């Protein structure tokens, strides 16, 4: 489906500006009001900078270690900067860095009484691994029970040392579930593994989930100035608060809920990267937790300090089986009603976690992002961007779109091939480089084409004209990529529901609501086959790349082939194999982490999060993570509620600008699936694009392709970011000039400080 859902969400979160005229030091303020757009409001309400839509100043109060290493713990692993201690047989750990700071998964030796905890919670805290399992009750429903190593005296634990760590085999006494846990130091990082083939279970107590070291990094109330990092949207922080300020426990599934299991699987949060972390003293101590394997089934749990449990803590939980409603009648199948049952096959979940412990200036969300980038580089997922490339702007063009007619559907022409060439030729006069994505170019238009990308839409021109467009603009400082979405299809788009559409576990078609029609998830095996066919066609046409839609961010299990279903990990493997075999480059919208290795252009990078009450800050984690490794483009300027403020946010986050254009008025799209695109005509947006580029150009040229090394907020609404070569960007969102020493940045402006200054 077209990324309109993302656009509407971004619009809702960012539409908070008021109209006050101002000037920019390094570029002209946007002037005038687009005829079919919105006024470019400027200065924001000052109180907004203290909300969770912006990054807050840090409290860097010195935070000494609050744990020790009990005598019952033994040294089991030694790295260059870390020492690993463990307690037999429970596997509780202490990690001590070379500065003497102690991290722990428990608070004391097993058996020592803990204030504020009952015996059940003491058992959970002292256990290296806690499981959940299902019990079928006499009422005819399933109940979820939790078991630690200390829940039942029949539990059997077998502990042995391995290189720089330990291996622990457990058979839980109450549930009968068995598993093996490996914990060891590797390249000065802590690695934790639970091999899938080590798990055993009984028919009466099937395994639901596993969580490892749930209290590692736990903090009592707000006794330590720090936070939990959450990878929602651009990135969010949850700063530690006093007891009972927030009481809800939050569970965030990575990559969203599984639409192959649940009919109501749309989630508000947007988790594209399997990474989290905790800071226990800002720019002093902390760790980032990376899920190497098992991310397809992982859920991040964040629990704030409450009266009944006065600690802030967070952990990853891995789901092996879900409950779902199996229909018992034809009407139940249609409505989604049925009998509650458990997934018959356990998910293929291989758990592998990496903890990277941070110290000094690296102990913040910037250090987490850079540690994760280093990890992905070591795996060959990320590499250096070609810094000689001129910073580009993303220009999306919409060719045609389907509209429902009285007797039959019609195709509305928005930008013909000839008009596209005119627009791009005109833009080249002031844009030094472009990344062009052409949508709705195939027969039937954007929605009507469905899964058929074999022929150009005849109302747009001839195939020869399309190939001429590719030849001219897919070269030099520009690229032109034809758009395709092979993972979702609208009801009116060309497809075969029996061959193409995925099925849920309850045998219903995997559908979701669109603006004007129902959308369907495409069976992953079919997506892989269609990708191979499309790549061959692109090569035949001389296209060096293509742009892919929802394959980047929609991950679901598939039960179309009942004898050979695919869980989410198997779908990831299938997508990876399909993309790795393509002979063309790909631009991907909101790509989940497992597809990073297959794209050189990351499109629609979010600039805020989902706005949950528990969040205290918005941070540019995604853009810091990808900085210096690939081209990153922010949301469309067409959807900026406050164009000055959001342009400054692009500068702050180091994102390249994007725009979506048509020759015809967006009015023609009102009653189509693209009705959310309310302003797009080139004649309206040309002057805006020119002014925006001129405004951002000094910052883009100074920072493009460079790694971020620090980002600080001296006061609400002012941000100072330093890049690897020493270049500094200061963004002043506020309505007051920011002055520090001899440096002054005007209100609602930014400044570039070169390393030679």
N, C-alpha and C positions, 0 to 999 in steps of 0.2 A: 504494500500500500504506500502511496505517496507520503512523504514525511510531513503532511499537514498536521497530524496529531502532535508532532514535536513542535511545529510552529505555533499552534494554538496554545500549547502549554507554555512555551517561552513568552508569548505575548501576554498571557495572564499573569505570569510572575514578574514581568518587567514593566507593565503599564502603570507606572507610579509617578510620572513627572508632572511638573507645572511649568507654565510659560513665563520665563524671565529672560530678556535679551542679555547677551554677554559676548565677549570676544575671546578668541584663542590666540595664544602667543605664536604657536608654531603652525598654525593653519587657520584659514577663515572659518568663522562660525557658519553653520548651515543657515541660509537665508531663504525666506519665502516658504510657501505652503504648496505642496504638490496638489494639482487639481483633483486627482482621485485618491489622494493619500491622507496622511495625518500631519498635523503641525509638528515641526521639529522642536519640541519643548526642550529646555536647557537645564537650568539648575534644579536639583532635587531638594525635597524637604530634608533639613539637616538631621532630623530624627531617624531617617531611613538608614543612615550610615551606621547607626547603632543596632540595626536589626540583623537578622540572620541572613539577609541577602548580600551582606558585605562582610569583609574580614575585619575582625576586631583587634585592637592593640593587645599585646601579650603581657602577662605578668611574669617576669623573669626572676622572681624571688628564688633564692638559692634553696634547693630541695635535696637534702641529704638522704641517703638510703634509710629506709624504715624497716628493713628485714635483716636477719642474720642467717648464718648457715648453722642449723642445729647439729649437735654432735652425732645424731643418728644418720646424717647424710654423709656419703663417701664420694671422693673425687673419682669420676668415671671418664672424663674427657678433658683434654687440654688443647686449646688453639693458640694462635698468636696473641690474641687480645681477650679471649674468653676462657673461663674454666667452668666445666659442667659437673655439678654434684647431684646425686640422686639418693633417694631413700628406699631401702628394701623393706618389704616387697611391693609397696604401693606405687613406686615410680614417681612420686612427687619430686620436683627438681628445684635447684637453685642455679642461676647463671651469674657468675661474678665477672665483671669486666676488669680491664687492667687498671682502671681508676679506683677499684674497690667497691663500685656500686653493685648491689645485690638485687637481682630479679628473682621472684619466686612464684611457683604455682600454688603454694599453700602458705599459711601464716605461721605455723609452728610444726614441731615434730608430731607425727601421728600419735594419738593417744593423749596429747596435751589438751586440756579444755580450752575452748575459744570463747571469748566474750561475744555476746550477741548472736550466738549460733546454737541450735539444738543439735542432737546427735546425728540426725539425718543430714543436715547441712555440713557438719564436720566431716562426715564420710565423703560427701561430694567434693569438698575442698581438698581433702587429702588424697583423692584418687586421681591418677593420671588420666583415666579414661572412664567416662560415664555413658551408659547406654539407655535408650528408650525402647520399649517393646509393646506389642499389642496383646491385650487380654480380651477374650470374648466373654461378655457378662451374661448373666441369666436374663437380663432385659432384652437380649437380642441385639446389643450394640457393642462396639469395640471401645475399650478404655486404654489410654496410654499410661504406662507405668515407667518410672525411672529407677535405675539401679546403679549404685556405686560399688566399689570393691568392698565396702563395709556394710552394705545393706543386709547381707545374709551370711551367716558364719560358714555356710557350705562353699563359698567362693574359694576357688583354688588359683593361686598366683605363682607363676614360675619366672624367676628373675635371673638373668645371666648377663655378664658383661660382653660387649662387642667392642670393636675398635672405636675409641673415643665416645663411648656411650653404652647403652644397655638395650636388651630386648626383653620384653615382658609378655608372657602368654597368660591370658586370664580366661577362666571359665566361671561365669557369674552363677552364684548359687541359686538365686530365685528364678531366673529366666532360663538358665541353661545355655545362654549365648556364650560363644567362645571367640576370641580374637587374639591377634598378636600385634603388639605395639613396639616400634623401633624408634629410639630417641638417641641422636648422636650429633656431634659437631662435624661439620663439613665445610671446609674453606672459611672457617671462622664464622659460620652461621649454624644455627640449630635446625636440624631437620627432624621431622616427625613423620612416620609412615605407619599406615595400617594396610597391609596387603589384602586385596579382596579375597584371595584364595585362602586366607587364614581364618575367615569368618565362618563359624558354624552356628546353627540355630535349631530350635525344636519346632515341630509343627504347631504346637499349642501356644508358643510365645514367639512369633516372628519378630525379627528386628525392625524397628522403625528408624532409629538414628543413633549416631555416635558423636560425642563431643570430647575434645582433648584439652586438658589444662584450662578449664573454664575460668579459673580465677587468676591466671597468670597476668600480672599487672594491675590487679584490683586495688582500688583506692578508697579509703574511708572518707565518705562525704566529699567535702572540698578541701581536705587537709593538704593536698598537693595541687599547685597550679599546673594544670595540664589538660589533656583532652583525649577523646577517642576520635580517630579519623574514620569517616564513612565515605565510600566511593560512590555517592549518589550524585548523578549529573556531573557537574564540573568538579564536585568534591565538597564535603561538608565536615564541620567539626562539631563535636559535642563536648563542650568544656565541662569539667567537673563542677557540680553544683552541690549545695548543702542538701541534707536529707529532706526528702519529700517535696522538693521543688517540682520535680517531674516524677510521676509514679508509674506511668505505663511502661511495659516492657515491649521493645520493638523487635520484630523479626523481619529481616530483609532478604528475600531470596536473590542470590546472584543471577543475573540474566533474566530476572522476572520469574513469575510463576509458570509452571509447565502447562501450556494450553492443550497438550495432548492428554492431560489427566483431568483438568478442571474446566468446566464450561465458563466459569467466571474468573479466568486466569489473568485478566488485565491488572497490572499493579501500577500504583502511582509512582513508586520509586523507580529509578533508572540506574541500575548497577551494571556497568559494562566491564569492570575490571575486578578480578578476584583478589582484592588486597584490602587490608585494614591495618590498624596499628594503634598504639597508645603512647602518649608522651607523659612522662612522670617527672616534670620539671622542664619547662620550655627551654630549648637549646642547652639542655644538660643531659637528660637521660630519656630513653624511649626505645621502642622497637616497631618494626613493620612486619606484618604477617602476610606472606604470599602463599596462595594456594597453587601449587604446581600441578597437582592432579586432584580430581574430585570436585572441581569447581562447578561442573554441570549440576551437581546435587547439593551444593553448599548453601547454607543460610547463615547470615550474620545476625547474631543476637546481641542486643545492647540493653543492659539493665541499669537504670539509674539508682542512686542511693535512695532507699525508702525506709520507713520506720521499722518494717519487719526484716529488712536486710540493708544495712547502712553502708554498703559498699557499691561504688560504681565499678561495673565489670562488663566485659564483652568477650565473645568467643564465636568460633565457627562451628556450626552443627552440620553434619552430613546425613542426608536423608536417603535411606535404602529402600523404603517402601512407603507409599502413600495410601490413604483411604480414598475410595471413589464410590459413586452411586451406580450400581449395575441395574439397568432397566429390567423390570419384570413383566412388562407388557409393551405393546406397540405405542400406546398413549404415553407411557412413562418414558419410552425412548425419545419421543418427540419433545416432551417437556423437560427432560433431564431428571425426572424422579426415578427412584429405584431403591434397591436394598444396598446398605453400606457393606462394602467388601474391601479387602486388601489387595494391592497389586500382587498377582501370582508369582511374578518373577522379580527377584531382588535386583536393584540397579547395579550396573557394572561400575561400582564406585571404588576406585583406587585412591586412597587418601595419601597425599604427600604435601606437607606444609613446610615452609621455610620461614624461620624467624631471623631477621637481621637486626642486631642490636645497635642503636645509634647513640652517639655521645657528643658532647660539646655543641658547636654550632649546627651540626647535622641533625640534632634531635628536634626536628619539627616536621611539618607536613612536606616541606621542600626536600628535606633529607629523605623522607619516606619515598617520595616520587623518584628521586635520583637513585636510591637504592634499588627500587623496582626496575628502573630503566637499566641499571647495570646488570641486574639479574636477567632481564630479557635480552640484553646484548650478549651475555655469556651463552645464552641458548641459541643465538643466531636469529632471534625474532626481530630485533631492531638493529639498525646500522646508521652510520652517519649520513645525513642529507648532503647533497651536492651544494656546498655553500656558494659556489660561483653562480648558481642560478639566481636570476632576478626575482625578488619577491613578487608573486602573482596575485591576482584577484580571481575569485571564482565567479564566473558568469554562467548562469543557467538560463537556457532558452526553452520555452514551451512551444512545441509545434502545433499540436491539435489535441482536442479533447472531445470525448463522446458526450452527447446530451440526449436525454430521453425525449422522443417525439410523440405526437398523438397516435400515429399509426406505426411508425418505425423510428429507430434512433437516427440521429444526425451527427455529423462530425463538424465541429466548429473550428475553423482555421484561426490560429492565434499568431503563428510566425512561420511563414513559408521558408523554404530553403534559400530563395533569393533574398528575402527580407533578413534572414539570419546573417547572410554574408554581408549585407549592407550595415547591419548593426555592429557586427564584429569589426568590420573595416573602419567604421567610425570610432569605435572604442579604442582601437589600436593607436589612434592619434594621441591619447593621453594615458593609456594603460601600457606600461612597458612589457608586461607579461600577463597572459590570461590562461586560466584553466576553465575550459568550456565544457559544460555538460548539456547535451541536447535531449530533452524529454519529449515524449509524445510524437516521435518522428515516424513511427511505424504504422501500418495500416490499422485504422480504427481509432487512432489517437492514444492519448495516455492511458485511459481506462479501457477503451474498447479493444485495444490490441491484445489484451490478456497475456498469454504466454507465447504469442506468435510474433516473432521479430524478423520474419523472413523478407518482408516487402515494405518499402517506404509508403507512407500515406500519400495517395495520388493527389489530394487537394493541396499538398505542400509543394509539389513539383515532381520532377523525374528522379529516377535513381541516379542518373548521370549528374544531376545538380547536387545531390547529397554527397556523392563521391568526390565531386569537385570541392565541396565545402570541407570535407575531411582532408583532402590533399593540401588545401591552402592553410588550414588553421591547426592541423595536427602536426606541426613542425616548428622548428626554431624555438622562440621563447614561449610559444603557446602549445597547448594540447587541446584536442577536441575529442570527447568521449561520448559515445551514444549510450543512453540510459536504458537499463532493463531491470525489471523486477521478476525474478524467477522463483521467489519463495512465497509470494502471495498473489492472489488474482481476484478481481471483482466478479460478481455474479454475471455481469454483462460482457466481460472480457472473454475472448476466445479461449476456451479450454474444454477438456473432457472431464466431467466430474468423476466418472468411474475410473479413469486412468490417472488423473492429475491431482485430485484433492486428497489431502491427508485425512485420516480417521483418528478419533480419540479412542481411548481405551474402552469406552462404553459403546463403541461402534458408530457414534454420530459423526457427521462431517465436522471437521475442525473449522469453524466459522467465527467471524467477529464482525461487529457493526462498523460500517463506513458512514460517510456523510449522507449519501443518497442510496446506497445499496449495500448488501451483505458482501463481505470479503471472505476469502477462504485461504487457509494455509495449504501450500503445495507439498505433496509428499516428498520428503528429502531425496529419495532415490530418483524421483522424477526431476527434481531441481538439478541434481548432479548431471543427469543426462542432457537436460536442456542447456546447461552451462557449456558443456563440451561442444554441442552443436553451434551455439551462438559464438563461441570463441573461434571456431573454424570460419564462420561467416565473416566475422570481423577481420580476420587475417586475409580472407579473399578480397575484402573491400579496401584493404590497405590501412585499416585502423590499428593503431599500435596499442590501444587500450579500450576499456569500457567502464561504465559506472554502474554499480550494482546497488539496488535498493535494500529491501528489508532482510535479505540474507544476513546482513551485518548484525542485526539486533533482535531478530525473532528466532528463539530457540525452543523447540518443542519436541516431545517424543512422538513417535508415529506408529500407529497400529493398523495401517492399511493392509499390510501383509500379516495376517493373524498368526501364521506359523513362523514368522520371522520379524517380530516387531523391533523397533529401534528405540532405545532410550536416549536421553540427551547426550551422553558421552559418545554414543555410537553415531549420532547425527553430527556432532562436532568432527569426529574422525572422517566421516563421509564428506563434509564440506571442505575440510582441509585437503583431502586427497583430490577433490574436484578442482579446487583453486590452484593447487600446486602444479597440476598438469596443464593449466592453460598456457597458451603461447602469447598471451597479451597481458598488459599491466591492468590493474584494477584500481578504481577509486570506489570507496565503500562508505556508505552513510552509517554513522554511529557504530562502527565495527566493535563487536565484543572482542575481548583480549585474544581469544583463540584464533582470530583472523588477522591479527596485526602483521604477521609475516607475509601476507599476500596482498597488501595494499601499499601504495606510495602516496596516496592522498586520502586523508581522514576528513570526511565531510560532516558538517552539522555538529561540531564540537559544542556541547552545552556550556552555557555561561552562568548557570545557577543550578540549584538543586530542587528537590520536590517540596520544600517548605515545611517539613514536619516540625511540630512544636519543640521537640527535643534538640533540634539543631540550633547552634549558636552562631555559626559563621558559614559563609560561602567562600571557598578557596579554589584556585585554578589548578587542581591536582592533575587533571588530564592533560592540560596544555604544558605543564612543567614536565610531566612524564614523557611526553612525545617531543619536547623541544629538542631541536638538533637532529631528529631522526626522520622526520617526514613533514610534508606540507600539511598544515592544520587550518581548517576554515571554520569560522564561527557561523552563527545564525544569519539568515537573510536580513539585510538592512531594511527590506520592505516591511518587516515586522517589528522594527524598533519603535516602541511607544515613546521613548525619549531618545532621539537620535544622537544628541551630543553626549549624553551620559553613557549610552551603550557603545558609541564609538570609543570613548575613553576606556570602557571595559575591554574592548578588543585590544587596545594598546596595552593595558594593564596585563592582560592574559597572554599577550604575544600571539594572537590569532590573526589570520589573514581574513579580509572582508569577503562577503558573499552577497550576491544579488540574483534574483530571478526575474527575467524580462520576457515580455511579449511585444509584438508589433501592435496587435489589437488591444482594445481596452479589456481589463479584467472583468468588466461588467458581463461579458459573454460567458463567464464561468460561474455565475451566481447559482444556477440550478444544476451544477455538475458536481462530480466527486471532488473537484478542486475549488469548491465554493469558498474555502477559507482564504484563497489568494485574492485579496480585494484590491490590490494596486500593483500593477506590473508593467504598464505600457512604457516603452523605451523613451518616448518623447517626454514623459513626465520625469523619469528617473535619470536621464543622462546628466543633467547639471548636478544632481545629488551625488552621483557616482564620481564625477570629476572633483567636486569639493571634498568628498570623503577621502578619496585617494590622496589628494594633495595634503589633507590634514594628517593622514596616517603615515605617509611616505617616509618622513624622517625617522620615525620609530621603527618601521619595518626594515629599512635599510641598515639600521644600527644593530638590530637584534636577530634578524632572520637566520635560522640555522644554528643558533648558539644555545648552549645549555644554561639553565637558570641555576645560580648557586645560592641566592638568598632572596627572600621577600619579607618585608617588614612593614608594619603599620604604625607610624609614629603617633598618629592621632586619627580618630574616626574620619573616614573619607579621604585619607591621604595614604598612598602606597609607594614604597621604594623597592624596586626590584633590581638586583645586580646579576649580570650575565658573566659567563666564564672568562671573557676577555676583559672584564672590568667595566664594561658599559653599564650605565645606570639609567633606568627609566623611573621618573617620579610622576605619578598621576595624582592630580588634585581634583577629586570629584566635587568638592565643596564650593560654596558661593563666596568664599573668602580666600584671598591670596595666601599661599603657604610660603613662609620665609624661614630659612634655617641657615645661619651663618651668612655667607655672601650669596647664597642661592635663593632665588625667588621663582615660584611657579604660580602663574595667575590662576584665578578662580576658574573652575571647569576647564582645565587645560592640562597639558603634560609637558615635561621637559626631558631632554636627553643630555646626559653628562657623559662625555667620551672619556675613555681611560687615560687620555693624554691631558685632560683638563686639569 
